[in-house]
Amino acid sequence: MGAVILHEHDAHGVPESIRTELGNIGQFQLVAEIFKQLGDPTRIRLFWLLCHCEACVINLSEVMDMSSPAISHHLRLLRGSGLIVSRREGKEVYYRAADTKQSQLLHKMIEQVIEVACPN
């Protein structure tokens, strides 16, 4: 029978910089909120679409084959998480993916997971 190796149960092996980051709970909450938004297949599809074009609710409703109120609900959640942005032109509001590192990374991640290439 081999010798038993005892070890201490403490955090001496965890660098202070890691401990500090773990204390930034708000940052981890932000990541959780983004992933929560992408936990819905409709929002993933909508986000992916908006990575490739800018569109209004009516056009998104047609392309996604969903009602305008349902599309608006999903857009509100995506916009609240910072993944998409909007702009108003007259009475129309147009949506597109935010030009952020986070949105670009999530776009690439979606395409790698489903093994689809950008149409551009």
C-alpha positions in Angstrom: 0.0 0.0 0.0 1.4 3.4 -0.9 2.1 6.3 1.4 -0.7 8.7 2.1 0.2 12.3 1.1 -1.4 14.9 3.4 -2.1 18.3 2.1 -3.5 21.4 3.6 -6.9 22.7 2.7 -6.1 26.4 2.2 -5.9 28.8 -0.6 -2.1 29.3 -0.5 -1.8 28.0 -4.1 -4.3 30.5 -5.4 -2.6 33.8 -6.6 -3.8 37.0 -5.0 -4.8 38.4 -8.5 -7.2 35.4 -8.9 -8.7 36.0 -5.4 -9.1 39.7 -6.2 -11.0 38.9 -9.5 -13.2 36.4 -7.7 -14.3 39.3 -5.4 -15.6 41.2 -8.4 -19.0 39.5 -8.3 -20.6 42.2 -10.5 -18.4 41.2 -13.4 -19.4 37.6 -13.1 -23.0 38.6 -12.8 -22.7 40.5 -16.1 -21.3 37.3 -17.8 -24.1 35.3 -16.3 -26.7 37.7 -17.6 -25.2 37.5 -21.1 -25.2 33.7 -21.1 -28.7 33.8 -19.7 -29.9 35.7 -22.7 -28.2 33.2 -25.0 -29.8 30.4 -23.2 -32.8 30.8 -25.5 -32.5 29.5 -29.0 -34.7 32.3 -30.4 -32.4 34.9 -28.9 -29.3 33.1 -30.3 -30.9 33.1 -33.8 -31.9 36.7 -33.5 -28.5 37.8 -32.2 -26.7 35.8 -35.0 -29.0 37.4 -37.6 -28.3 40.9 -36.2 -24.5 40.2 -36.5 -25.0 40.1 -40.2 -27.6 42.8 -40.9 -29.5 45.7 -39.4 -33.3 45.3 -39.4 -36.5 46.7 -37.9 -39.0 44.6 -35.9 -41.3 44.1 -38.9 -38.5 42.6 -41.1 -37.2 40.6 -38.2 -40.7 39.3 -37.5 -41.0 38.1 -41.1 -37.6 36.5 -41.3 -37.9 34.8 -37.9 -41.6 33.8 -38.6 -42.7 35.2 -35.3 -45.1 38.0 -34.1 -43.8 41.5 -33.8 -44.5 41.6 -30.0 -42.5 38.4 -29.5 -39.6 39.8 -31.5 -39.8 43.0 -29.5 -39.6 41.1 -26.3 -36.5 39.2 -27.3 -34.9 42.4 -28.7 -35.6 44.2 -25.4 -33.7 41.5 -23.5 -30.8 41.4 -25.9 -30.5 45.2 -25.8 -30.6 45.2 -22.0 -27.6 42.9 -21.9 -25.7 45.1 -24.3 -25.5 42.5 -27.1 -27.4 44.6 -29.6 -27.9 48.3 -30.2 -30.7 50.3 -31.8 -31.1 53.5 -33.8 -34.2 55.4 -34.7 -34.9 56.6 -38.2 -38.2 58.4 -38.3 -40.8 56.1 -36.8 -38.7 53.0 -37.4 -36.2 51.5 -35.0 -33.4 49.5 -36.5 -31.4 46.9 -34.5 -27.9 45.4 -35.0 -25.3 43.6 -33.0 -23.3 45.9 -30.8 -19.8 46.6 -32.0 -18.1 45.3 -28.9 -15.5 42.6 -28.2 -18.1 40.6 -26.3 -20.6 40.6 -29.2 -17.9 39.7 -31.7 -16.6 36.9 -29.5 -20.1 35.5 -29.0 -20.8 35.7 -32.7 -17.6 33.7 -33.5 -18.5 31.2 -30.7 -22.0 30.6 -32.1 -20.6 30.0 -35.5 -17.9 27.6 -34.3 -20.3 25.6 -32.2 -22.8 25.2 -35.0 -20.1 25.0 -37.7 -21.6 27.7 -39.9 -19.6 30.3 -41.7 -20.6 34.0 -42.1 -22.4 34.6 -45.3 -20.1 37.6 -46.0 
